[in-house]
Amino acid sequence: LRPEWIAGETGMSVRSLYRMFADKGLVVAQYIRNRRLDFCADAIRHAADDEKLAGIGFHWGFSDQSHFSTVFKQRFGMTPGEYRRKFR
């Protein structure tokens, strides 16, 4: 997900996209990060038992496993590994 793609899909300019988010007190980058984390969570729930969590994070744009684990925990209140165990 990128601001340019979101703007294109919604038929607005990137500037208008940022302005619309700002008017609602939101930040485009935060929205994108949260959506990527939501996709990661969904992938974890549906992953094979032997699928590596770092690979799921990498697939959705988190190139550093430590950072992925940190932001995942901030969003969901548990690490990706804890999330996997809870939803298995």
C-alpha positions as CSV (number, residue, x, y, z in Angstrom):
1,L,0.0,0.0,0.0
2,R,1.3,3.4,-0.9
3,P,-0.4,6.9,-0.8
4,E,-0.1,7.1,-4.6
5,W,-2.0,3.9,-5.1
6,I,-4.7,4.8,-2.5
7,A,-5.2,8.2,-4.2
8,G,-5.4,6.6,-7.6
9,E,-7.9,4.0,-6.5
10,T,-10.1,6.7,-4.9
11,G,-9.8,9.1,-7.8
12,M,-8.1,11.9,-5.9
13,S,-4.7,13.5,-5.9
14,V,-2.1,12.5,-3.3
15,R,-2.4,16.0,-1.9
16,S,-6.2,15.7,-1.5
17,L,-5.7,12.3,0.2
18,Y,-3.3,13.8,2.8
19,R,-5.7,16.7,3.3
20,M,-8.7,14.5,3.8
21,F,-6.8,12.4,6.4
22,A,-5.6,15.5,8.2
23,D,-9.1,16.9,8.3
24,K,-10.2,13.8,10.2
25,G,-7.1,13.9,12.5
26,L,-5.5,10.9,10.8
27,V,-2.1,10.3,9.3
28,V,-1.8,8.4,6.0
29,A,1.3,6.6,7.0
30,Q,-0.3,5.3,10.2
31,Y,-3.4,4.1,8.2
32,I,-1.1,2.3,5.8
33,R,0.9,0.7,8.6
34,N,-2.2,-0.4,10.4
35,R,-3.7,-1.9,7.2
36,R,-0.4,-3.8,6.5
37,L,-0.5,-5.1,10.1
38,D,-4.2,-6.2,9.6
39,F,-3.1,-8.1,6.5
40,C,-0.3,-9.7,8.5
41,A,-2.7,-10.8,11.3
42,D,-5.0,-12.4,8.7
43,A,-2.0,-14.2,7.1
44,I,-0.9,-15.4,10.5
45,R,-4.3,-16.9,11.3
46,H,-4.3,-18.7,8.0
47,A,-0.6,-19.7,7.8
48,A,0.7,-23.2,7.7
49,D,2.2,-24.3,11.0
50,D,5.7,-24.2,9.6
51,E,5.4,-20.8,7.9
52,K,7.8,-18.3,9.4
53,L,6.3,-15.2,11.0
54,A,9.2,-13.1,9.7
55,G,8.3,-14.2,6.2
56,I,4.8,-13.0,6.7
57,G,6.0,-9.6,8.0
58,F,8.5,-9.3,5.1
59,H,5.7,-10.1,2.6
60,W,3.8,-7.1,3.9
61,G,6.7,-4.7,3.8
62,F,8.3,-5.2,7.3
63,S,11.9,-5.9,6.4
64,D,13.1,-6.0,10.0
65,Q,11.7,-8.8,12.2
66,S,12.3,-6.9,15.5
67,H,10.4,-3.8,14.2
68,F,7.6,-6.0,12.9
69,S,7.2,-7.7,16.3
70,T,7.3,-4.3,18.0
71,V,4.6,-2.6,15.9
72,F,2.5,-5.8,15.8
73,K,2.5,-5.8,19.6
74,Q,1.6,-2.1,19.7
75,R,-1.4,-2.8,17.4
76,F,-2.7,-6.1,18.8
77,G,-1.3,-6.2,22.3
78,M,0.7,-9.4,21.7
79,T,3.6,-10.5,19.6
80,P,3.1,-12.3,16.3
81,G,4.0,-15.6,18.0
82,E,1.6,-15.0,20.8
83,Y,-1.1,-14.1,18.2
84,R,-0.4,-17.3,16.3
85,R,-0.8,-19.4,19.4
86,K,-4.0,-17.6,20.5
87,F,-5.7,-18.0,17.1
88,R,-4.7,-21.6,16.4
